[in-house]
Amino acid sequence: KALGTATLKNGSKGDGVKELQKILNKILKTNLVVDGKLGPKTIAKIKTWQKDHGLKADGLVGKLTKAAMVAEAAKN
């Protein structure tokens, strides 16, 4: 799994975060820097996306958020 199994949150780093940033850029048509560091700008985008999709807007990218994001990215 590209996003890994750990919950991604503020301060997370690594390949899972890079993949998350790529997915957010695709599904939100945004231009986040794909640097593998999860910071405030990315968290803000995650919360907005979660709210718009009926998920708890906590900025945490766990199983439900990952599954929904990957599914949406696959559609686009």
C-alpha positions as CSV (number, residue, x, y, z in Angstrom):
1,K,0.0,0.0,0.0
2,A,1.4,3.3,-1.1
3,L,0.2,5.2,1.9
4,G,1.4,2.7,4.4
5,T,-0.4,1.3,7.4
6,A,0.4,4.0,10.0
7,T,-1.9,6.9,10.6
8,L,-0.4,10.0,8.9
9,K,-0.6,13.1,11.0
10,N,1.1,16.5,11.5
11,G,4.8,15.8,11.8
12,S,4.7,12.5,9.9
13,K,7.5,12.0,7.3
14,G,8.4,9.6,4.6
15,D,7.2,7.9,1.4
16,G,3.6,7.5,2.7
17,V,3.4,11.3,3.1
18,K,4.8,11.9,-0.4
19,E,2.2,9.6,-1.8
20,L,-0.5,11.4,0.2
21,Q,0.7,14.7,-1.1
22,K,0.6,13.4,-4.7
23,I,-3.0,12.1,-4.1
24,L,-4.1,15.4,-2.6
25,N,-2.6,17.3,-5.6
26,K,-4.6,15.1,-7.9
27,I,-8.0,15.0,-6.2
28,L,-7.9,18.6,-5.0
29,K,-6.2,20.1,-8.0
30,T,-3.7,21.7,-5.6
31,N,0.0,22.2,-5.8
32,L,1.4,21.0,-2.5
33,V,5.2,20.5,-2.5
34,V,5.8,16.7,-2.5
35,D,8.5,16.7,0.1
36,G,7.4,13.9,2.4
37,K,6.8,16.2,5.4
38,L,3.3,16.5,6.7
39,G,2.8,20.1,7.9
40,P,0.1,22.7,8.4
41,K,-0.7,23.4,4.7
42,T,-1.2,19.7,4.0
43,I,-3.2,19.2,7.2
44,A,-5.5,22.1,6.3
45,K,-6.2,20.4,2.9
46,I,-6.9,17.1,4.5
47,K,-9.4,18.6,7.0
48,T,-11.2,20.4,4.2
49,W,-11.4,17.2,2.1
50,Q,-12.5,15.1,5.1
51,K,-15.3,17.6,5.9
52,D,-16.5,17.6,2.2
53,H,-16.6,13.8,2.3
54,G,-18.5,13.3,5.5
55,L,-15.5,12.1,7.5
56,K,-14.3,13.4,10.8
57,A,-12.3,16.5,9.9
58,D,-9.4,15.8,12.3
59,G,-6.5,16.0,9.9
60,L,-5.5,12.4,10.7
61,V,-5.1,10.1,7.7
62,G,-6.1,6.7,9.0
63,K,-7.8,3.7,7.3
64,L,-11.1,5.4,6.3
65,T,-9.5,8.6,4.9
66,K,-6.8,6.6,3.0
67,A,-9.4,4.3,1.5
68,A,-11.7,7.2,0.4
69,M,-8.8,9.2,-1.0
70,V,-7.3,6.3,-2.9
71,A,-10.8,5.5,-4.3
72,E,-11.3,9.1,-5.4
73,A,-7.8,9.3,-7.0
74,A,-8.5,6.1,-8.9
75,K,-11.7,7.7,-10.4
76,N,-10.0,10.9,-11.6
